[in-house]
Amino acid sequence: MKDILTRLFNHEELTSEETKQILLNITREAYPEAQISALLTVFQMRSITVDELIGFREALMETRVPINFAPYRPIDIVGTGGDGKNTFNISTCACFVVAGAGYKVAKHGNYGATSVSGASNVMEQHGIRFTNDPDKLKRSMDECNIAYLHAQLFNPAMKFVGPVRKALGVRTLFNLLGPLVNPCKPTYQLLGVADLAQMRLYTNVFYKLGIDFAVVNSLDSYDEISLTDEFKVMTRNYERIYRPQALGFNAAQPEELFGGACK
């Protein structure tokens, strides 16, 4: 790790194989927490590259608890968070709308890290009991068109960085990884991002991974299609800006989207 940190301090980039091995070594508790903290800090001080992010993702996918939803061809709908807008859980709500329309949804989520309420907080408050039992999850998909995959039951490697992330108290590269490590490898991904730089990053990652995707961002910096302003959509086939009114929607005011804490 000393050599890796020295290279990073000298503004060098890592290969995907190198970042994959780093995270696998973290799960083997090969590094002290101070070095892990330094690693995470470097990637907050400069943008992570596509290959670096893919390498970290590959390590998490290799160590995940897999679940096979391939016959359902599901979609995952998720936001990166971090827009600081304190909205209600829009992407989680959208999952139920899409499932209600008859599509299969494999929602991957966790407790809130940069907000008071993440997807898992919402699900838990509505009585959902988290499980990684394939039979129970497939029954949920069959009967409700949606299955909820609580990240902590499927990504055991994350526990090895949990204490460092909590001690740092700021967003790290693991916030970027969350939307990329759905353990069922969904056929489709709808991702909301907080800014256009993230939009470019994730678009390039999805291209390399071969996933059918749409990445969205409201131009007033919501990681959602918020209807508060124009929003941008990027897919494998097109890049376009939409006005809510042109699609038949009334513009929303920011205060209409405010959420609250789970109690």
Secondary structure by P-SEA (a helix, b strand, c coil): caaaaaaaaacccccaaaaaaaaaaaaaccccaaaaaaaaaaaaaccccaaaaaaaaaaaaaacccccccccbbbbbbbcccccccccaaaaaaaaaaaaabbbbbccccccccccccaaaaaaaabbbbbccaaaaaaaaaaccbbbbcccccccccccaaaaaaaacccccccccccccccccccbbbbbbccaaaaaaaaaaaaaacccbbbbbccccccccccccbbbbbccccccccccccccccccccccccccccc
